[in-house]
Structure formats: C-alpha cells, structure tokens
C-alpha cells in the first residue's frame, strides 16, 4: 500500500511538472491526481501482463519495447481521464520515459533500503 501511495505521489509530481514545462500536457490538479492514481493502479495490474506479452520484442529490441509498454499504460489511463491528457506522440514518449526513470529510482531506493538494514 505504501508503494502505491509513493508511486501516486511521484506520478502526480511528474504530471504537474510536465504540464508546467512541456506544451503538450494539459489538465488541472484533480485531473492529474486521477491520472496518477489510474496509472499507479494500471502499473500494478496491467503492466506486468503487458511486459510478459512484450518479452520477445523486448529481447529483440534490447529493452526498447519497455518504453512502448509504459506508453500503452499511459494511453489507457489517459483515455479514462478526460480532464488531463497528452497531445502528441513525443509528449507521451517523454512522459513514459520520465515515469520509467521514476519507477527505476523508486525500485533502487527500495532495494538499497532492503539491503541496508
């Protein structure tokens, strides 16, 4: 439960920062909160299934398919939330890369804390 809350907060901050600095991200604070919540749940439930389905492509493209799996989960969450969204492929790709980087940082911090003590 704590992991889900941390992911929600990180995703929310990413979306607010993207809306401030990137032209193709539009929405309001409640919309970004709902988008972050749906993305956290989608990454918990849907993304593992998509990752397994994309494993052959991931091996062939040396991990590039992971970006498209992340983009697909963003598209699913974006289709549900109407008050926040991304305009264009490159905006969505940037958001997917930032979400992937944030997930990696969260996993690394959790891994370091687990082995530290």
N, C-alpha and C positions, 0 to 999 in steps of 0.2 A: 504494500500500500504506500509506503514511504517512497519507493522508487517511482511509482506512478505520479505522485504529487510533485516530486522533483522534476520529472520529465515534463509534466504540465507547466510548471513554472518556467523551465528553460525554454520550452517551445513558445510560450506566451511572450517571453522577453525577445526571442528571435523574431517573432512576427511583428512586434511593436517596433523593434529596431529596423527591420526591413521596410516597414511602412514609412518610417522616418527618412531613410536614406535611399531607398530604391523607388523609382517612379511607378513600377508596375504592380505594386502591392497596395490594395485599397481595403479599407474596413474601419471599424470602430473598436473600442476596447471590449465591449461584450461579444462582438463577433470574433475577435481574436482569441478571447477566452474560450469560446465554444469550439473554435477551430483547433486550439491547442488541446482541449480535452478530448475531442474526437480523434485527433492524431495520436495522442498518447494511448487511447484505447485501441485504435487501429494498429498501432505498432505492437501492442501487446497481443492482439488476437489474430490479425490478418497477415501482418508482415512475416511471421515465421512460415506460414503456408506459402506465401509468395516467394520467399527465399529458397525454400526447398524446391518449388516448381522451377525456379530460375537457376538452379545449381549448375546444370550443364552449360548454360550460357555464361554463367559467372566464371566457370573454369576456362571456357574458350576465350573470353574477353578479359581475363585476368582481373576480375572484380568490377569491371565497368557496369555489369548488369545490376549491381547493388544500387547504383545511383538511380536506375530506372525503377527498381522495386520501391525505393524511397519516394520517387516521383509519383508512382502509382498510388501509394498510400496518401500522399498529399492531394492527389486528384480526387480520390474517394472522399476524403474529409472536406475538401473544397466544394465538391458537388452537393454535399449535405448542408453546409453552412452558406446561406445566401448573403449574409451581411459582411462577409470578408472574402477576399479572393485574390488570385494571382492573374495577371494579364500577360500572356505570352509564355513561350517555351523557356526562354533564358531566365526569366524571373523565377519560374518554377524550378529550373535546374539549380539556380543559386540557392533557393530556399531548401531544396533537397540536400545540397552539399553542406549547408550550414547545419541542418538537422542531423546529418550523418556525423559531422565533426562534433556536435554537441553530444550525441549518443556515445561516440568514442571517448570523449572526455569523462562522461558520467561513468562509463564502464571502467576506464582506467582509474578513476578516483575510488570507485567501489573495490576494485581489485587491489589497489595499494592499501586501502584501509583494512581489507580482509587479511592481507599478509603482514601488516604492521603489528597487529596486536589482537 
